[in-house]
C-alpha cells in the first residue's frame, strides 16, 4: 500500500460532508509523507501533452542552439546537464543530476531592480519552438489556479478559520521547470550515487507535478515505508509540499522528500519529460509558523520567503 493518499479537488469545491472528508484525508496524507495525488483538478490533459511535445522539440535542438538560452540555477532559460546536484541541499555530495531543464517564472516585477533580477526576471522563449510560450503561459495559469485552490484546502485542513495564504501569495514567486531525463545513450552510464534528481525536498509552499511513468522515475520517502515508487494515475497531478509550508505548519507536515532514479539497466533508453510547477509566496512575505496544537513545534522564528528559498537554491548549485 502506498503512503500517498489520493484526493479529489472537485469534492472539496462542492463543500459539505465530502469536503470535510477531503480535508481530513489531506491532513493525514501530508503528515505521512508530504505528498498526495490530486484528481478533479480541472486541467485539460491535452494542455500538458502540448507543453511536453513542444519541450521535446526544444530539447532536441543542438547543444549550440540551447547554449544560447543558457542560465545558471534559478535563472529563466536552459539549465544544462551538470548544473545541479539536488542532494547537496541535504548535505549529501553526489555527482551532478542526470537532467537538463527549461526554466521560467513569475514576471510580476516590483520595480526594485535587485529584487526583480532574482525573483521576477523576464522569461526567455526559444525562437526555434514558437508554440512553447503560448502553451506554457496557458499551462502556468492553470497551475496557479490549482495551487491557490490547494492552499485554500490546506488552510482548512489545518483547522484555520481563514486562509492566510491568499494574502501572502497575492503576487507570489513561482518557477516552472520542464525537466528532461535523457537515456543512457545520451548521458552515459550513471556514476555510483548518481540520480536523475538526487534525494531532496522542494523549497516553497506547494509543488505540482505532471509526470510520465518510468522505470527511472519518481520515488518518495516516508518514515513508515522508506523509499517507495510514487503511485501513478494518468488523471491525477502529483502534489508535494515544500520546506516553506513545512515550516509554516509548525512542522506538522513534512516537506515531501523524493528523488528520481537514474536510467535503469532494464530500460536504459527510457526518455522522460516532467512538468514541475513550484509555488511559493510573495517574495517579502513574513511567514510565522503555527504553534501547537496545530503545529508540532513551538517557538519557531518568523522567516522571510525570499531569504528562506534563496539559501536553499544556492545550496544545490554545482560550483
C-alpha positions in Angstrom: 0.0 0.0 0.0 1.3 3.5 -0.9 1.6 6.1 1.9 0.4 8.7 -0.7 -3.3 9.5 -0.4 -5.5 10.3 -3.5 -7.9 13.2 -3.0 -10.5 14.8 -5.4 -10.3 18.6 -5.5 -13.8 18.8 -7.1 -15.3 17.2 -4.0 -13.6 19.8 -1.8 -15.0 22.6 -4.0 -18.6 21.2 -3.7 -18.5 21.7 0.1 -20.4 19.8 2.7 -19.5 16.5 4.3 -17.4 15.3 1.3 -15.3 18.4 1.5 -14.6 17.8 5.2 -13.5 14.2 4.4 -11.2 15.5 1.7 -9.6 17.9 4.2 -9.1 15.1 6.7 -7.5 12.9 4.0 -5.2 15.7 3.1 -4.1 16.3 6.6 -3.5 12.6 7.2 -1.7 12.1 3.9 0.6 15.1 4.2 1.5 14.0 7.8 2.7 10.7 6.4 4.9 11.8 3.5 4.2 15.4 2.4 2.7 14.0 -0.9 -0.8 13.5 -2.3 -2.3 12.6 -5.6 -4.9 15.2 -6.7 -7.8 14.3 -9.1 -10.6 16.6 -10.1 -8.2 19.5 -10.7 -9.9 20.7 -13.9 -6.7 20.9 -16.1 -7.2 19.6 -19.6 -4.7 16.8 -20.1 -4.3 17.9 -23.7 -2.6 21.0 -22.5 0.1 19.1 -20.7 0.6 16.9 -23.7 1.1 20.0 -25.8 3.6 21.5 -23.5 5.6 18.2 -23.3 5.7 17.9 -27.1 6.9 21.5 -27.6 9.5 21.0 -24.9 10.8 17.9 -26.6 11.2 20.0 -29.7 13.4 22.4 -27.8 15.5 19.6 -26.0 16.1 18.0 -29.5 17.9 21.2 -30.6 21.7 21.1 -30.8 23.7 22.0 -27.7 24.9 25.1 -29.6 21.4 26.3 -30.0 20.4 25.5 -26.4 23.5 27.2 -25.1 22.2 30.5 -26.5 19.5 30.3 -23.8 21.8 29.0 -21.0 21.3 30.4 -17.5 22.5 29.4 -14.0 20.4 27.6 -11.5 17.5 29.9 -10.5 17.5 31.7 -13.9 15.0 31.7 -16.7 16.1 29.7 -19.7 18.1 26.5 -20.3 19.8 24.8 -17.4 22.2 22.3 -18.9 23.5 19.0 -17.7 25.9 19.1 -14.7 24.5 22.3 -13.3 22.6 20.9 -10.3 23.0 18.3 -7.6 19.9 18.4 -5.6 21.1 16.1 -2.8 23.5 18.9 -1.8 20.5 20.6 -0.2 20.5 17.7 2.3 24.3 17.9 2.8 25.0 14.9 0.6 27.7 15.2 -2.0 26.7 13.4 -5.2 27.6 13.6 -8.9 25.5 16.1 -10.8 21.9 15.2 -11.6 21.3 13.5 -15.0 18.9 16.0 -16.5 18.5 19.2 -18.4 15.8 21.8 -17.7 14.0 24.7 -19.3 13.1 27.1 -16.5 10.8 30.1 -16.3 9.0 32.0 -13.6 6.8 34.9 -12.4 7.2 38.2 -14.2 5.3 40.4 -11.8 8.1 42.9 -11.4 8.3 45.1 -8.3 10.3 48.0 -9.8 13.2 47.2 -7.4 16.0 46.0 -9.7 17.7 44.0 -7.0 14.5 42.1 -6.3 13.4 41.7 -9.8 16.7 40.4 -11.1 16.5 37.4 -8.8 12.7 36.8 -8.5 11.0 38.4 -11.4 13.4 38.3 -14.3 11.9 38.3 -17.8 11.3 34.9 -19.3 13.2 33.8 -22.4 11.5 31.9 -25.2 13.3 29.9 -27.8 12.6 31.1 -31.3 13.1 27.6 -32.6 9.9 26.5 -30.9 7.4 29.3 -31.2 4.5 27.3 -29.7 6.2 26.9 -26.4 5.5 30.3 -25.0 1.7 30.2 -25.7 1.4 26.7 -24.3 3.4 27.3 -21.2 1.7 30.6 -20.4 -1.7 28.8 -20.5 -0.4 25.9 -18.5 1.2 28.0 -15.7 -2.1 30.0 -15.4 -3.9 26.7 -14.8 -1.2 25.7 -12.3 -1.5 29.0 -10.4 -5.3 28.3 -10.1 -4.7 24.8 -8.8 -2.0 26.0 -6.4 -4.3 28.6 -4.9 -7.2 26.0 -4.6 -4.8 23.7 -2.8 -3.6 26.3 -0.4 -7.2 27.1 0.5 -7.8 23.4 1.1 -4.7 23.1 3.1 -5.7 26.1 5.3 -9.0 24.3 6.0 -7.2 21.0 6.7 -5.1 22.8 9.3 -8.3 24.0 11.0 -7.6 27.7 10.3 -10.7 29.9 10.4 -9.3 32.0 7.4 -6.9 31.3 4.6 -3.6 33.2 5.3 -2.1 32.0 2.1 -4.5 34.2 0.0 -3.0 37.5 1.2 0.6 36.2 1.4 0.5 34.8 -2.1 -1.1 37.7 -3.9 1.9 38.3 -6.2 3.9 35.2 -5.5 7.2 34.0 -6.8 6.9 30.7 -8.7 9.0 28.7 -11.0 8.2 26.1 -13.6 10.9 23.6 -14.6 10.4 21.4 -17.6 12.8 18.6 -16.8 14.2 16.3 -19.5 15.7 12.9 -18.3 17.7 11.6 -21.3 18.6 7.9 -21.9 21.9 6.3 -21.2 23.0 6.6 -24.8 23.0 10.4 -24.2 24.1 10.8 -20.6 26.3 7.7 -20.2 26.2 5.1 -17.5 25.3 6.6 -14.2 28.1 7.0 -11.7 27.7 5.5 -8.2 25.3 7.6 -6.2 24.1 9.5 -9.3 20.4 10.1 -9.9 18.3 11.9 -12.5 17.5 14.1 -9.4 19.2 13.3 -6.1 17.2 13.0 -2.8 15.9 16.3 -1.7 12.9 18.3 -0.6 11.5 21.3 -2.5 11.7 24.8 -1.1 8.4 26.6 -1.4 4.8 26.0 -0.4 3.4 23.6 -2.9 4.8 21.7 -6.0 2.5 20.4 -8.7 3.9 17.7 -11.0 2.7 16.3 -14.2 4.9 13.3 -14.9 5.5 10.4 -17.2 5.7 7.0 -15.5 9.0 5.2 -15.9 11.4 2.7 -14.6 13.8 5.5 -13.7 11.0 7.5 -12.2 9.9 9.3 -9.0 10.4 7.7 -5.6 9.0 9.2 -2.3 10.4 8.7 1.2 8.4 8.3 4.4 9.4 7.1 7.9 6.7 4.5 7.6 7.8 2.8 4.4 11.2 4.2 3.4 11.7 4.7 -0.3 8.7 3.7 -2.5 7.9 4.2 -6.2 5.4 7.0 -6.3 2.0 5.8 -7.5 0.9 7.0 -10.9 -2.6 7.9 -12.1 -2.9 9.5 -15.6 -5.9 11.5 -14.3 -4.1 12.9 -11.2 -1.4 15.5 -10.6 1.3 14.6 -8.1 1.5 17.3 -5.3 4.0 17.7 -2.6 4.6 20.4 0.0 8.0 22.2 0.3 10.2 23.4 3.1 8.4 26.7 3.5 5.0 25.1 4.1 6.5 22.5 6.4 7.9 25.4 8.4 4.7 27.4 8.2 2.7 24.4 9.5 4.9 24.2 12.6 6.4 21.0 11.1 3.1 19.3 11.3 3.5 18.3 7.6 7.0 17.1 6.5 8.3 18.6 3.3 8.0 15.8 0.7 11.4 14.1 0.3 11.8 12.5 -3.1 14.3 11.5 -5.8 14.2 10.5 -9.5 16.0 7.2 -10.2 18.7 7.1 -12.9 18.1 5.1 -16.1 17.6 1.5 -15.1 19.5 -1.4 -16.6 16.3 -3.0 -17.9 15.2 0.3 -19.6 18.4 2.2 -20.5 16.8 4.1 -23.4 13.9 5.5 -21.4 13.4 9.2 -22.1 11.1 11.2 -19.9 9.9 14.8 -19.6 8.3 16.1 -16.4 6.4 19.4 -15.9 7.1 20.8 -12.4 5.4 24.0 -11.0 7.0 25.3 -7.8 4.7 27.7 -6.0 5.9 29.9 -3.1 4.5 33.1 -1.7 5.1 36.9 -2.0 8.9 37.4 -2.0 8.6 39.7 1.0 6.0 37.6 2.9 6.9 37.1 6.6 5.9 33.6 7.5 5.1 32.9 11.1 4.9 29.2 11.9 1.8 27.8 13.6 2.3 26.9 17.2 0.8 23.8 18.9 -1.7 22.3 18.9 -1.8 22.8 15.1 2.0 22.8 14.7 4.2 20.2 16.3 7.0 22.5 17.3 6.7 25.7 19.3 9.0 28.8 19.2 10.0 28.7 15.5 11.1 32.2 14.4 9.4 34.0 11.6 11.2 33.9 8.2 11.0 36.0 5.0 10.1 33.9 2.0 12.9 35.2 -0.4 15.7 34.7 2.1 14.4 31.2 3.1 14.3 30.0 -0.5 17.4 31.7 -1.8 19.5 29.9 0.8 18.3 26.6 -0.5 18.7 27.4 -4.2 22.3 28.4 -3.6 22.9 25.0 -1.8 22.1 22.9 -4.9 24.1 24.8 -7.4 27.2 22.9 -8.6 30.3 25.0 -8.3 
